[in-house]
Amino acid sequence: MASIPKIKGQRKIAKTEVVPFTRQLASMIGAGMPILSTIQTLEEQCSNPEFKKVLTHLKDTIEGGDPISKGLASFPVLFDDMYVNMVMAGEQSGEFAGILKRLGTIIQATARLKGKVKSAMTYPTVIISIALLLAGGLIQFVVPIFAEMFSGFGKPLPALTQTLVDVSNFVKAYWYIILITVGAAIWAFKTWKNTERGHYKFDEFKLKMPVFGVLNLKSGIGRFCRLLAQMTNAGVPILKSLEVVAGSLGNRVLEKSILDARKEVEQGNQLNVALDGKPYMPLIMVRMIAAGEKAGKVEDMLDSVADSYDEEVEALLSTLTSLMEPFLMVFLGAIIGTIVLAMFLPIFNMGSLAS
């Protein structure tokens, strides 16, 4: 097998190139083109030089007598375990084109939903950061000018103004200590989060957060059901499917629950029995899987559950966005307004202060 090339910017490539590649590969193979000719054609028309290296490697893999799934596995950032295992199942079952089409749809839908969730969670962070930066700028640069002007009044300042002046003086005198403290706190948090226990606890916190916890849980459960349905439909064994899906959710708490359930499935239990009672596994999902297993249509039921949760996530995101905008504007206005009021309050009381 050819040596694996070094690819720059793989995460960006994964967002921009993998979906069209998957769809084009599915269409061309579905039209009857041999896999090697398909990869050669895609390589020739590829405009991204880094992704072109990937296609060249895939072509060399096939020419060397290995299946394309082996070449895909060389780039785990671009093609995760779910992708590789579904392609492998397609190679073994002879339904390669159909599975590739489903893969393209899954990746696109998952990326779209994750983007919406990320956007909803990023928006308040940006607004709060702007509020803090503006407040910090006013306290550091504007308040001292007003404080110097107020010092000539010879009268006590209003409590709110005096508090703001004291904060400004503290920041001006000890700004380096504040920066060191904030930097140390960020470093300590990242170090803790990179530990096994820290990562698990932080993922648990993300599921318990007000509002956003529900959002994270519903999107995670929807992804679990969708991926499990597609992998078992593709012919991937249930134990392998559970293992791969658990690792692709990006949450250690959900991953542990699914892997614990996998152990019970391995011992002979049905999936609904194995999932029942596991942390963060919704009862309604377990009951619907039980109905699907009883009817022999568990994949259809999993898809139905995934559709339901995806719709709930979209509705929650829409409601959250509409409610969050006015709340954050009020928050931003309250922070800046309080600082401005504190600065101008002595001027409003100029008569009594100057007398």
Order of alpha helices (4+ residues) and beta strands (2+ residues): alpha-alpha-alpha-alpha-alpha-alpha-alpha-alpha-alpha-alpha-alpha-alpha-alpha-alpha-alpha-alpha-alpha
